[in-house]
Structures are given as C-alpha cells and as structure tokens.
Amino acid sequence: MKIEKLAFAILKEIEKGNQAYDEETFGVSVEEFSDAFRYVVSNNLAKNVLFADDRAYVYTTASLTPEGIAYIKENSTWNKAYSVAKEIREWIKL
C-alpha cells in the first residue's frame, strides 16, 4: 500500500472531524499508521499531531493546513472512490 493513499485517508478523516480512528480502522499496522502521520506532518498537510516513542500519539487535535486541503483537491479521483467506499479498510487495499 502506498503511504500517500493512507495519508489521504487520514486527511479525509481529519476533514470530516472524525476523532475516533486508529490503525485498526484502516487495517494497517501501528508502524504504517505512524509512517502515514509522519508523511502528513513532514509535508505540512496537517498540524497539531503529537508523537511519542516514534508513534503518532495524539492526533485527535489535528487540523488540515492549506496544503492538506490542496492535497485532497489534487487527488480528486481518490476523493470520489473514498466517498463511495463502504469500508475504509477495503479502499486502502485497492
């Protein structure tokens, strides 16, 4: 799975205001989940994510940056598929 796709899914959850998600929601490992958050933060797509022990620890306070909003818009094909997916886990695997 590409980290960019998982990062996109995380950004969509932030955009929706969903604070109840974790690696199990996406069907990925803790490492993949944290790697995606590192990607999001290092590319300035979201802010207010805290890390502890090299893991995304507090992400419920995350908010999109203008770059994050642009990232969602730039990936409009993912956006369409994501919005009709019945389960996030299945969309991530595609």
Steps between C-alpha positions, in 0.01 A plus 500: 500500500623844420554729794346784300167318482495437874597863558209604279260284703629658822452847354143413405427389856649825632291695248182322618587581861523132589713450809420131553740324266823308537710244315226240539252728324722493193610138538869590518779451749593753767820567306314567173255725683780701661695515172194647332466761774871584467441544126202727571693712750828516304312615190309760704162346413372513859605656826461430871609136488715389792742208491628290789740209472512557122125440473209728421368538851257791500332564168151587618606865504623487140375752250556543130739760367444680169743248349290215639185644346683534168625138529142379532391708201796387289407136558142532381490145362583365846245737647220356287595140577544575870160662531317196358707234676295306751797421717826691528705181535388375159575832332851509647578156351400602145 
